[in-house]
Structure formats: structure tokens, C-alpha cells
Amino acid sequence: MLFSSIIFLFGFLPLTLALYALCPARFKNSLLLVMSLIFYAWGEVRFVLLMLSMVAVNYAGGILLAKANQSAKLILSLAIAINLGVLAYFKYANFFVENINAAALSLGLPTLPYAHVMLPLGISFYIFQSISYLIDVYRDRSLTQKNPINLGLYIALFPQLVAGPIVRYHDVMDQIRSRRVQLAGFTIGVERFIIGLAKKLLIANTMGSVADSIFALNAAELSWSVAWLGIICYTAQIYFDFSGYSDMAIGLGRMFGFEFLENFNYPYISKSITEFWRRWHISLSNWFRDYLYIPLGGNRVSPLRMYFNLTVVFFLCGLWHGASWNFVIWGLFHGALLVIEKLCGVKPGVAGFSFFKHVYVLLLVMIGWVFFRAETLEQATQYLMAMAGLGSASTGTAADYFTPLLGITLVAAVIGSTPWVHAVKGWLDNVQQRLAEQGGWAAAMTHCRGITGTVVQATLLLACALTLSAATYNPFIYFRF
């Protein structure tokens, strides 16, 4: 069951909201946990017991850590090892055995027999959240969750269960124990959800359809302009898909009284790769920073060791995204870029506009996305050659794929990937404030903006509903991760 599906929008979500509103306060967490398990079971019923088992393991680990003294580090290590072992088996067993067998075949040795292991949906997200809980408890025993329902809700909460953001335990601990749903927060949640839904259905899916068509071509059909159109479309798709789902998760959280941290902050306006990673998938970046990079020594070590730490972090970041050498290369590519920027003294977050810095970031990010999107290393190499004008195709241009809808969506993608809308909103806020100070038309402007906002939100929701009813293309690209 996806957020961007008819059954979720007009079935599961309204039912859950109604039950939550009617449920007594002391049973709200139990209700949300049950509904979250139903949400997960809708598409992954075979792995519900696995998730519940991980809840039990991490609950026991937290209790043992709270009571431990000298053995705390051993308990933490064993609990993390169990979590990572489960993740490694389900996510990487096929990858490891396939590579071992490929090496065995090349050496004329017998291969290992194995049955293909299915990947449980969202396992990367809820395993990382479980590890976050264990480490937080190890660092501060007062954070131990003694109520298994509450811990189960933290791990299985449906808004961020299958697509993030990765919520760290210490950020939501108090909200799990006690929270209130207020009209203002609920309204913000609905608006945020609709915006995320529109980003996913109206922009990401439109761009993704073109990207999929182009990446499905073989090397002989891939001209320079077609290759560039394909990666531009994928660059837009992955941002609006990922950030759209994060918006929907944050919005859903607000509807139930949770306030999740932001996960994307206009990464494509970055002026360095370092800045890009402070804006892209922020929850994952912060997780690796707090639970891996800093424990390895972070920036407090020698330059050589710091570069090693960055390489390790981004190697694992790439591997986290999927069991493929392409993901590993993508991670190492970004790690190498960060090392180079540090060697060159690049400072992230410098104010001002620099056209060439933006071009530099976007160009390198798109090169990285080729490895992220391509199914094989050979395909990625051929695609990059086509982008460089070294492909073998002599026919076919980007115009063959260009439609008025794609043109409108590209414009919307450019606008939506910059803070332009927020800048306009800020300007209107300043105008409204000045009118209020001067005793002018501030009340009328507030009323007009409220009506306009409602109309825009209703129009977006209607457009999304029509898109869902008319289209069959609605991919869930997180399944690879």
C-alpha cells in the first residue's frame, strides 16, 4: 500500500484518522501500532513477524542496556550485530553469493547453490531506526523505553516506515509518550501531505516515465541529446519522488501529532558537494554522521584519517542504498568528491550566487545519478559515453520524447527545486505585516491568501486523484533500498 494509491488516500488514511480521533488517549499508541502493522502487512504480510521479532530484540536490548554496567558495551555490540546481521542477510545475501559464484566460474570452481532471498520492504529504514534507539539508550540510559507498544510504534509507525525519513529515537521520544493533535498542526499536515503527493504524482512520475523509457534503450539507440534528457528527467524524478514521500510522511506525522525533522532542503541549489549532502536526505546524512563518522573520529583526527573516515562512510552509504556495485561506486564517487573539496579548501554554505558552482554541483550529481539509476556497470559506462558524445547512435533526438506535458513539468520541476515559492511567500508575509502596522488591508489580504491557498490545495488534490484514476505508471523506487 503506497501513500500515492487510491486505497490509501480514500480508504486506509480516512479510516485511521477517524479511529484515532475516537480512540481514548491511553490507547492511541496501540491503535497506531495496529494500523501500522496492517499497513505493512498489506504488501509484506510474510515479513510482519520479522519486524515484530526485531521490535522484541531491540526492546530486550534496551532493557538489558538500562541494567548493565560493565557489560553495556558488549550488549550494545551484540544487539547491533543482530540488527546488521538481519539486514545483511535479507539485503546482501544474493549480492555476496552471486559475486562469489561469478568469481568461482571465472576460476573454473564449483558454485554455491542458494535460494533467492526476498528483500523485506523498508528494512533499511527500520533497522537503522532500531540501531539509533540502541545507541541512544547506551549513551543515556534514561531514554530506555519500557513500554513495548511505544517502542513498536517508534519502529513501525507507518508514515515513515517504508520510505523514511529515518527518525532518531531521541527526537521523538517525548512525542511517543505524549502528544496532542491541534487544528493548526493538523491543517499544516494536510497541506504538507498534498504538496508531497503532487510532487510524487504530477512531477516525479511524469519525469520518471521518460527516464525509464530512455534508460531502457540499448547503447546503439542512445544519442547525446537523448542521454542528457534521460538523466535530467531522472535527476528531477529522484528528487521529487524522495522529497515528495518525505513531505507526505512529515504531513502524516503532523496529522497524528508527531513533528518529524526535515529531510530535504533544496539540494540542487547547492554550491558544493559538501553542501549538497547537508541538504539531501538529511536524516540519512545525520545518521551516518552521528553514529558512524563521529565515532570514527570525524574531523578531530589527522587529515589522512579524516579522508579515510569519509571514504568508509560513503562506501557504506552507497551499500545501504542497494546491493549493487553501482551503488558502491556511487557512494565512493561522492566520498571522493568530498575528499577533493576538503583538499581544495571548499567551504560549504557560503552566501551568494555562483553560476559556475551550481553547474559544477549539478553536473557531478547527475554523473553520480547515472550509476544510481543504471542496472549494471556496463550500462552506466555506456550511458556516460553517450552523454559525452561518444555513443554509437546516429539517429534519435531528445525532441522525439519531448511533449507539452513534459515541458510544463520541467518548468514546474525547476521552480519546485528552488526556494522561489518560499521567497514569494516570505515577501507576501512582509507586505501583510506592513499593512497591519499601517492599519491597512491586512485582514483582507489574510482572507484572500487563505482562499487562494485552499483553492490551490484542492486543485492539486483533484489533479492527483485524476492522475491516479487515469494512469497505471506509479513506481515505488524505494523498494531497491
HUMO-V446851 format. One record per residue. RES is the residue in one letter. PHI is phi in degrees with one decimal (999 if undefined). PSI is psi in radians with two decimals (NA if undefined). Layout:
res->RES phi->PHI psi->PSI
res->RES phi->PHI psi->PSI
//
This chain:
res->M phi->999 psi->2.11
res->L phi->-102.8 psi->2.68
res->F phi->-58.3 psi->-0.63
res->S phi->-92.0 psi->0.86
res->S phi->-132.2 psi->2.69
res->I phi->-60.3 psi->-0.76
res->I phi->-66.5 psi->-0.58
res->F phi->-73.8 psi->-0.82
res->L phi->-66.4 psi->-0.68
res->F phi->-114.4 psi->0.09
res->G phi->-127.4 psi->-1.29
res->F phi->-62.0 psi->-0.85
res->L phi->-65.4 psi->-0.87
res->P phi->-60.1 psi->-0.69
res->L phi->-63.6 psi->-0.78
res->T phi->-64.8 psi->-0.74
res->L phi->-62.6 psi->-0.73
res->A phi->-65.7 psi->-0.80
res->L phi->-63.3 psi->-0.69
res->Y phi->-64.6 psi->-0.72
res->A phi->-65.2 psi->-0.60
res->L phi->-85.8 psi->-0.31
res->C phi->-75.3 psi->2.39
res->P phi->-59.2 psi->2.62
res->A phi->-55.4 psi->-0.70
res->R phi->-71.5 psi->-0.23
res->F phi->-109.1 psi->0.05
res->K phi->-63.8 psi->-0.73
res->N phi->-64.7 psi->-0.69
res->S phi->-62.8 psi->-0.74
res->L phi->-62.4 psi->-0.82
res->L phi->-63.8 psi->-0.62
res->L phi->-65.9 psi->-0.77
res->V phi->-61.6 psi->-0.81
res->M phi->-66.4 psi->-0.59
res->S phi->-66.0 psi->-0.70
res->L phi->-67.8 psi->-0.64
res->I phi->-64.2 psi->-0.76
res->F phi->-56.9 psi->-0.80
res->Y phi->-69.7 psi->-0.72
res->A phi->-66.5 psi->-0.39
res->W phi->-56.7 psi->-0.65
res->G phi->-115.8 psi->-0.25
res->E phi->-137.1 psi->0.87
res->V phi->-60.3 psi->-0.53
res->R phi->-68.4 psi->-0.34
res->F phi->-108.7 psi->0.16
res->V phi->-63.5 psi->-0.74
res->L phi->-63.4 psi->-0.59
res->L phi->-62.5 psi->-0.81
res->M phi->-62.3 psi->-0.78
res->L phi->-63.2 psi->-0.61
res->S phi->-63.9 psi->-0.69
res->M phi->-68.9 psi->-0.60
res->V phi->-60.9 psi->-0.79
res->A phi->-63.4 psi->-0.77
res->V phi->-61.2 psi->-0.79
res->N phi->-75.7 psi->-0.51
res->Y phi->-64.4 psi->-0.82
res->A phi->-62.8 psi->-0.70
res->G phi->-61.4 psi->-0.74
res->G phi->-63.8 psi->-0.72
res->I phi->-64.1 psi->-0.77
res->L phi->-65.2 psi->-0.67
res->L phi->-64.7 psi->-0.64
res->A phi->-64.8 psi->-0.53
res->K phi->-94.6 psi->-0.26
res->A phi->-81.4 psi->2.69
res->N phi->-122.0 psi->-1.48
res->Q phi->-68.6 psi->-0.50
res->S phi->-92.5 psi->0.13
res->A phi->-59.9 psi->-0.77
res->K phi->-65.0 psi->-0.66
res->L phi->-65.6 psi->-0.77
res->I phi->-62.0 psi->-0.77
res->L phi->-60.2 psi->-0.79
res->S phi->-61.6 psi->-0.76
res->L phi->-66.1 psi->-0.74
res->A phi->-65.3 psi->-0.75
res->I phi->-65.0 psi->-0.68
res->A phi->-61.2 psi->-0.68
res->I phi->-64.2 psi->-0.80
res->N phi->-60.2 psi->-0.85
res->L phi->-68.7 psi->-0.56
res->G phi->-64.0 psi->-0.76
res->V phi->-63.1 psi->-0.79
res->L phi->-61.8 psi->-0.77
res->A phi->-63.0 psi->-0.73
res->Y phi->-63.9 psi->-0.92
res->F phi->-73.8 psi->-0.53
res->K phi->-96.7 psi->-0.51
res->Y phi->-122.0 psi->-0.07
res->A phi->-59.4 psi->-0.83
res->N phi->-59.3 psi->-0.76
res->F phi->-61.6 psi->-0.83
res->F phi->-65.4 psi->-0.82
res->V phi->-66.3 psi->-0.69
res->E phi->-62.8 psi->-0.69
res->N phi->-70.8 psi->-0.67
res->I phi->-63.4 psi->-0.76
res->N phi->-66.1 psi->-0.66
res->A phi->-63.4 psi->-0.73
res->A phi->-66.1 psi->-0.69
res->A phi->-63.5 psi->-0.75
res->L phi->-62.0 psi->-0.71
res->S phi->-66.5 psi->-0.43
res->L phi->-97.9 psi->0.02
res->G phi->74.6 psi->0.42
res->L phi->-99.9 psi->2.77
res->P phi->-67.5 psi->2.60
res->T phi->-94.5 psi->2.88
res->L phi->-88.7 psi->2.22
res->P phi->-74.8 psi->2.46
res->Y phi->-159.3 psi->2.70
res->A phi->-98.5 psi->2.41
res->H phi->-60.9 psi->2.29
res->V phi->-94.9 psi->2.21
res->M phi->-75.6 psi->2.51
res->L phi->-92.6 psi->2.02
res->P phi->-66.1 psi->2.41
res->L phi->-63.9 psi->2.30
res->G phi->73.8 psi->0.16
res->I phi->-63.8 psi->-0.59
res->S phi->-63.7 psi->-0.64
res->F phi->-73.1 psi->-0.86
res->Y phi->-77.2 psi->-0.40
res->I phi->-70.1 psi->-0.74
res->F phi->-65.3 psi->-0.63
res->Q phi->-66.5 psi->-0.66
res->S phi->-62.5 psi->-0.76
res->I phi->-64.3 psi->-0.67
res->S phi->-57.6 psi->-0.77
res->Y phi->-60.6 psi->-0.83
res->L phi->-61.7 psi->-0.78
res->I phi->-68.0 psi->-0.69
res->D phi->-61.7 psi->-0.72
res->V phi->-66.9 psi->-0.71
res->Y phi->-60.4 psi->-0.68
res->R phi->-77.4 psi->-0.52
res->D phi->-146.2 psi->1.75
res->R phi->-63.1 psi->-0.35
res->S phi->-67.6 psi->-0.22
res->L phi->-84.1 psi->-0.07
res->T phi->-55.9 psi->2.27
res->Q phi->-94.7 psi->1.95
res->K phi->-91.8 psi->-0.12
res->N phi->-100.4 psi->1.94
res->P phi->-62.4 psi->-0.50
res->I phi->-63.4 psi->-0.78
res->N phi->-65.3 psi->-0.71
res->L phi->-68.0 psi->-0.71
res->G phi->-59.8 psi->-0.67
res->L phi->-66.2 psi->-0.72
res->Y phi->-58.8 psi->-0.75
res->I phi->-78.0 psi->-0.62
res->A phi->-107.9 psi->0.02
res->L phi->-51.1 psi->2.12
res->F phi->-65.7 psi->-0.53
res->P phi->-57.2 psi->-0.63
res->Q phi->-120.6 psi->0.34
res->L phi->-70.5 psi->-0.81
res->V phi->-105.3 psi->-0.15
res->A phi->-143.8 psi->0.22
res->G phi->77.5 psi->-3.02
res->P phi->-68.1 psi->2.81
res->I phi->-74.5 psi->1.97
res->V phi->-96.0 psi->2.13
res->R phi->-81.8 psi->2.51
res->Y phi->-58.4 psi->-0.78
res->H phi->-66.6 psi->-0.31
res->D phi->-79.1 psi->-0.43
res->V phi->-122.9 psi->0.07
res->M phi->-54.7 psi->-0.86
res->D phi->-66.9 psi->-0.59
res->Q phi->-69.4 psi->-0.58
res->I phi->-66.7 psi->-0.70
res->R phi->-71.5 psi->-0.70
res->S phi->-156.8 psi->2.23
res->R phi->-154.9 psi->2.82
res->R phi->-131.4 psi->2.48
res->V phi->-98.4 psi->2.02
res->Q phi->-111.1 psi->2.71
res->L phi->-57.9 psi->-0.75
res->A phi->-61.9 psi->-0.79
res->G phi->-66.7 psi->-0.69
res->F phi->-62.9 psi->-0.74
res->T phi->-62.2 psi->-0.77
res->I phi->-60.5 psi->-0.70
res->G phi->-62.5 psi->-0.76
res->V phi->-62.4 psi->-0.80
res->E phi->-61.8 psi->-0.76
res->R phi->-64.8 psi->-0.70
res->F phi->-62.9 psi->-0.77
res->I phi->-63.6 psi->-0.72
res->I phi->-61.1 psi->-0.79
res->G phi->-62.6 psi->-0.71
res->L phi->-62.4 psi->-0.74
res->A phi->-66.5 psi->-0.68
res->K phi->-60.8 psi->-0.71
res->K phi->-70.4 psi->-0.93
res->L phi->-80.2 psi->-0.71
res->L phi->-89.6 psi->-0.50
res->I phi->-108.6 psi->-1.00
res->A phi->-60.3 psi->-0.79
res->N phi->-67.4 psi->-0.67
res->T phi->-63.6 psi->-0.80
res->M phi->-69.1 psi->-0.64
res->G phi->-65.8 psi->-0.60
res->S phi->-61.3 psi->-0.74
res->V phi->-70.5 psi->-0.77
res->A phi->-59.5 psi->-0.76
res->D phi->-62.3 psi->-0.72
res->S phi->-62.7 psi->-0.71
res->I phi->-75.3 psi->-0.72
res->F phi->-70.4 psi->-0.26
res->A phi->-81.1 psi->-0.20
res->L phi->-72.5 psi->2.65
res->N phi->-86.5 psi->2.97
res->A phi->-59.3 psi->-0.57
res->A phi->-69.8 psi->-0.31
res->E phi->-103.1 psi->0.03
res->L phi->-101.4 psi->1.75
res->S phi->-86.3 psi->3.00
res->W phi->-59.1 psi->-0.88
res->S phi->-69.3 psi->-0.64
res->V phi->-66.0 psi->-0.73
res->A phi->-62.0 psi->-0.76
res->W phi->-67.1 psi->-0.69
res->L phi->-62.5 psi->-0.71
res->G phi->-61.9 psi->-0.78
res->I phi->-75.6 psi->-0.52
res->I phi->-64.5 psi->-0.77
res->C phi->-64.4 psi->-0.70
res->Y phi->-69.0 psi->-0.64
res->T phi->-58.9 psi->-0.72
res->A phi->-71.9 psi->-0.74
res->Q phi->-59.1 psi->-0.86
res->I phi->-68.1 psi->-0.59
res->Y phi->-69.9 psi->-0.85
res->F phi->-74.3 psi->-0.44
res->D phi->-71.7 psi->-0.92
res->F phi->-63.8 psi->-0.89
res->S phi->-69.7 psi->-0.54
res->G phi->-64.5 psi->-0.78
res->Y phi->-65.6 psi->-0.64
res->S phi->-64.3 psi->-0.73
res->D phi->-60.3 psi->-0.75
res->M phi->-65.0 psi->-0.71
res->A phi->-64.3 psi->-0.78
res->I phi->-63.6 psi->-0.73
res->G phi->-64.5 psi->-0.77
res->L phi->-61.9 psi->-0.72
res->G phi->-57.6 psi->-0.76
res->R phi->-63.2 psi->-0.59
res->M phi->-63.5 psi->-0.46
res->F phi->-107.8 psi->0.21
res->G phi->92.2 psi->0.05
res->F phi->-93.1 psi->2.56
res->E phi->-122.5 psi->1.73
res->F phi->-84.7 psi->2.63
res->L phi->-72.5 psi->2.73
res->E phi->-64.3 psi->2.62
res->N phi->-116.9 psi->-0.34
res->F phi->-139.4 psi->2.48
res->N phi->-138.9 psi->1.15
res->Y phi->49.8 psi->1.09
res->P phi->-63.8 psi->-0.46
res->Y phi->-76.9 psi->-0.03
res->I phi->-95.1 psi->0.08
res->S phi->-63.6 psi->2.66
res->K phi->-111.5 psi->0.14
res->S phi->-159.5 psi->2.80
res->I phi->-67.7 psi->-0.59
res->T phi->-59.5 psi->-0.79
res->E phi->-65.7 psi->-0.66
res->F phi->-54.6 psi->-0.77
res->W phi->-77.0 psi->-0.16
res->R phi->-88.9 psi->-0.16
res->R phi->-114.7 psi->-0.37
res->W phi->-98.4 psi->2.30
res->H phi->40.9 psi->1.04
res->I phi->-58.2 psi->-0.67
res->S phi->-64.1 psi->-0.66
res->L phi->-71.2 psi->-0.76
res->S phi->-59.7 psi->-0.78
res->N phi->-66.4 psi->-0.62
res->W phi->-61.7 psi->-0.88
res->F phi->-64.8 psi->-0.62
res->R phi->-65.5 psi->-0.86
res->D phi->-76.6 psi->-0.60
res->Y phi->-107.0 psi->-0.06
res->L phi->-136.1 psi->-0.98
res->Y phi->-62.9 psi->-0.87
res->I phi->-65.8 psi->-0.78
res->P phi->-60.2 psi->-0.49
res->L phi->-74.6 psi->-0.20
res->G phi->123.9 psi->-0.34
res->G phi->54.1 psi->-2.27
res->N phi->-93.6 psi->0.03
res->R phi->-90.3 psi->0.30
res->V phi->-120.7 psi->-3.08
res->S phi->-64.6 psi->2.70
res->P phi->-53.2 psi->-0.75
res->L phi->-62.4 psi->-0.75
res->R phi->-67.5 psi->-0.63
res->M phi->-62.8 psi->-0.74
res->Y phi->-64.3 psi->-0.68
res->F phi->-62.4 psi->-0.77
res->N phi->-59.2 psi->-0.78
res->L phi->-61.7 psi->-0.73
res->T phi->-64.1 psi->-0.76
res->V phi->-61.7 psi->-0.81
res->V phi->-59.7 psi->-0.79
res->F phi->-80.3 psi->-0.42
res->F phi->-61.3 psi->-0.84
res->L phi->-70.4 psi->-0.57
res->C phi->-62.3 psi->-0.76
res->G phi->-64.2 psi->-0.77
res->L phi->-66.0 psi->-0.58
res->W phi->-59.3 psi->-0.63
res->H phi->-72.2 psi->-0.40
res->G phi->174.0 psi->2.72
res->A phi->-86.5 psi->1.39
res->S phi->-157.7 psi->2.52
res->W phi->-64.6 psi->-0.48
res->N phi->-61.4 psi->-0.73
res->F phi->-67.3 psi->-0.66
res->V phi->-62.8 psi->-0.79
res->I phi->-63.5 psi->-0.71
res->W phi->-59.3 psi->-0.80
res->G phi->-64.3 psi->-0.80
res->L phi->-65.5 psi->-0.59
res->F phi->-60.1 psi->-0.84
res->H phi->-68.8 psi->-0.65
res->G phi->-61.4 psi->-0.74
res->A phi->-64.0 psi->-0.69
res->L phi->-64.0 psi->-0.69
res->L phi->-66.1 psi->-0.69
res->V phi->-63.0 psi->-0.77
res->I phi->-62.0 psi->-0.73
res->E phi->-63.5 psi->-0.68
res->K phi->-67.6 psi->-0.67
res->L phi->-64.1 psi->-0.58
res->C phi->-89.0 psi->-0.03
res->G phi->73.6 psi->0.49
res->V phi->-70.4 psi->2.25
res->K phi->-105.3 psi->2.10
res->P phi->-75.6 psi->2.73
res->G phi->75.2 psi->0.30
res->V phi->-71.0 psi->2.29
res->A phi->-68.0 psi->2.76
res->G phi->106.3 psi->2.98
res->F phi->-110.3 psi->2.35
res->S phi->-137.9 psi->1.88
res->F phi->-57.8 psi->-0.80
res->F phi->-68.6 psi->-0.60
res->K phi->-66.5 psi->-0.70
res->H phi->-64.6 psi->-0.74
res->V phi->-62.5 psi->-0.75
res->Y phi->-57.2 psi->-0.83
res->V phi->-66.1 psi->-0.86
res->L phi->-62.8 psi->-0.70
res->L phi->-62.4 psi->-0.83
res->L phi->-69.2 psi->-0.66
res->V phi->-62.4 psi->-0.74
res->M phi->-67.6 psi->-0.64
res->I phi->-60.7 psi->-0.76
res->G phi->-62.7 psi->-0.67
res->W phi->-63.7 psi->-0.44
res->V phi->-60.9 psi->-0.81
res->F phi->-65.1 psi->-0.62
res->F phi->-67.0 psi->-0.66
res->R phi->-89.8 psi->-0.62
res->A phi->-64.3 psi->2.56
res->E phi->-77.7 psi->-0.52
res->T phi->-136.2 psi->2.85
res->L phi->-65.4 psi->-0.63
res->E phi->-62.7 psi->-0.76
res->Q phi->-63.1 psi->-0.73
res->A phi->-61.3 psi->-0.75
res->T phi->-63.2 psi->-0.80
res->Q phi->-64.7 psi->-0.64
res->Y phi->-66.6 psi->-0.76
res->L phi->-63.7 psi->-0.64
res->M phi->-63.2 psi->-0.72
res->A phi->-64.2 psi->-0.71
res->M phi->-61.6 psi->-0.57
res->A phi->-84.3 psi->0.03
res->G phi->81.3 psi->0.29
res->L phi->-105.3 psi->0.23
res->G phi->-76.7 psi->3.00
res->S phi->-97.8 psi->-0.12
res->A phi->-71.7 psi->2.36
res->S phi->-112.3 psi->-0.14
res->T phi->-128.7 psi->2.89
res->G phi->89.6 psi->2.20
res->T phi->-131.0 psi->2.95
res->A phi->-61.8 psi->-0.47
res->A phi->-61.5 psi->-0.44
res->D phi->-65.1 psi->-0.41
res->Y phi->-105.1 psi->-0.16
res->F phi->-82.5 psi->2.24
res->T phi->-129.7 psi->2.84
res->P phi->-56.7 psi->-0.67
res->L phi->-62.5 psi->-0.75
res->L phi->-64.1 psi->-0.69
res->G phi->-62.7 psi->-0.79
res->I phi->-63.5 psi->-0.72
res->T phi->-67.3 psi->-0.64
res->L phi->-62.7 psi->-0.74
res->V phi->-62.3 psi->-0.78
res->A phi->-62.3 psi->-0.65
res->A phi->-66.4 psi->-0.73
res->V phi->-62.9 psi->-0.79
res->I phi->-65.1 psi->-0.78
res->G phi->-70.8 psi->-0.33
res->S phi->-92.8 psi->0.11
res->T phi->-124.5 psi->2.83
res->P phi->-79.9 psi->0.40
res->W phi->-59.3 psi->-0.79
res->V phi->-63.7 psi->-0.73
res->H phi->-66.4 psi->-0.59
res->A phi->-65.3 psi->-0.72
res->V phi->-64.1 psi->-0.74
res->K phi->-61.1 psi->-0.74
res->G phi->-62.8 psi->-0.69
res->W phi->-63.5 psi->-0.74
res->L phi->-64.6 psi->-0.65
res->D phi->-61.4 psi->-0.72
res->N phi->-66.2 psi->-0.73
res->V phi->-61.2 psi->-0.78
res->Q phi->-63.0 psi->-0.69
res->Q phi->-65.6 psi->-0.73
res->R phi->-64.9 psi->-0.67
res->L phi->-63.8 psi->-0.68
res->A phi->-65.6 psi->-0.69
res->E phi->-67.5 psi->-0.51
res->Q phi->-94.2 psi->0.06
res->G phi->68.7 psi->0.53
res->G phi->-91.9 psi->-2.37
res->W phi->-95.1 psi->0.59
res->A phi->-61.4 psi->-0.75
res->A phi->-64.0 psi->-0.73
res->A phi->-65.3 psi->-0.69
res->M phi->-65.4 psi->-0.71
res->T phi->-59.5 psi->-0.78
res->H phi->-63.5 psi->-0.76
res->C phi->-64.6 psi->-0.75
res->R phi->-65.8 psi->-0.64
res->G phi->-63.0 psi->-0.78
res->I phi->-64.5 psi->-0.78
res->T phi->-60.7 psi->-0.77
res->G phi->-61.8 psi->-0.73
res->T phi->-63.4 psi->-0.74
res->V phi->-63.9 psi->-0.76
res->V phi->-62.7 psi->-0.81
res->Q phi->-62.3 psi->-0.76
res->A phi->-64.3 psi->-0.68
res->T phi->-65.7 psi->-0.76
res->L phi->-62.7 psi->-0.75
res->L phi->-64.3 psi->-0.72
res->L phi->-64.1 psi->-0.76
res->A phi->-61.7 psi->-0.69
res->C phi->-65.1 psi->-0.75
res->A phi->-63.4 psi->-0.72
res->L phi->-66.5 psi->-0.67
res->T phi->-63.7 psi->-0.74
res->L phi->-65.1 psi->-0.67
res->S phi->-74.9 psi->-0.42
res->A phi->-102.1 psi->-0.39
res->A phi->-110.3 psi->2.68
res->T phi->-109.9 psi->-0.18
res->Y phi->-88.3 psi->1.88
res->N phi->-152.3 psi->1.22
res->P phi->-70.4 psi->2.71
res->F phi->-115.6 psi->1.58
res->I phi->-75.7 psi->-0.21
res->Y phi->-70.3 psi->-0.27
res->F phi->-60.5 psi->-0.46
res->R phi->-74.1 psi->-0.32
res->F phi->-102.6 psi->NA
//
